[in-house]
């Protein structure tokens, strides 16, 4: 039960951190500015993917150190 709560917290913190980091990228340089909903969807999906990878790395790193 505690592992599930901690993993959800790690995923959420990773999502917030990746969304914050990706918000500094200037997507208007290589996307169509006339369609902001698509750019926002791209930002959301990229941050979700990056958050998944970071959370998996952090949790496997912590589990490796615990052994």
C-alpha positions in Angstrom: 0.0 0.0 0.0 2.8 2.4 0.9 4.6 1.6 -2.3 1.5 2.5 -4.4 1.2 5.8 -2.7 4.8 6.6 -3.1 4.9 5.6 -6.7 1.8 7.9 -7.4 3.6 10.7 -5.7 6.7 10.2 -7.7 4.7 10.1 -10.9 2.9 13.3 -10.0 6.1 15.2 -9.0 7.8 14.0 -12.2 4.9 15.2 -14.2 5.0 18.6 -12.6 8.7 18.9 -13.0 8.7 17.8 -16.7 5.7 20.1 -17.5 7.6 23.0 -15.9 10.8 22.1 -17.8 9.1 21.7 -21.2 7.2 25.0 -20.8 10.5 26.8 -21.3 10.8 25.2 -24.8 9.7 27.6 -27.5 7.3 25.4 -29.4 6.1 28.3 -31.6 9.3 28.1 -33.5 8.5 24.8 -35.1 4.7 24.5 -34.7 1.7 26.2 -36.2 0.8 29.0 -33.8 -2.7 29.3 -35.3 -3.6 26.0 -33.6 -2.8 26.4 -29.9 -4.9 23.5 -28.8 -2.6 21.1 -30.7 0.5 22.7 -29.3 -0.9 22.4 -25.8 -1.8 18.8 -26.4 1.8 18.1 -27.6 3.2 19.8 -24.5 0.9 17.7 -22.3 1.8 14.4 -24.0 5.5 15.1 -24.0 5.5 16.0 -20.3 3.5 12.8 -19.6 6.1 10.7 -21.5 9.0 12.4 -19.9 7.4 12.0 -16.5 6.9 8.3 -17.0 10.6 7.8 -18.0 11.9 9.9 -15.1 9.6 8.2 -12.5 10.6 4.7 -13.7 14.3 5.7 -13.5 13.9 7.1 -10.0 11.9 4.2 -8.6 14.3 1.6 -10.1 17.3 3.5 -8.8 15.8 3.6 -5.3 14.9 -0.1 -5.4 18.4 -0.9 -6.6 20.0 1.1 -3.8 17.7 -0.7 -1.3 18.9 -4.1 -2.2 
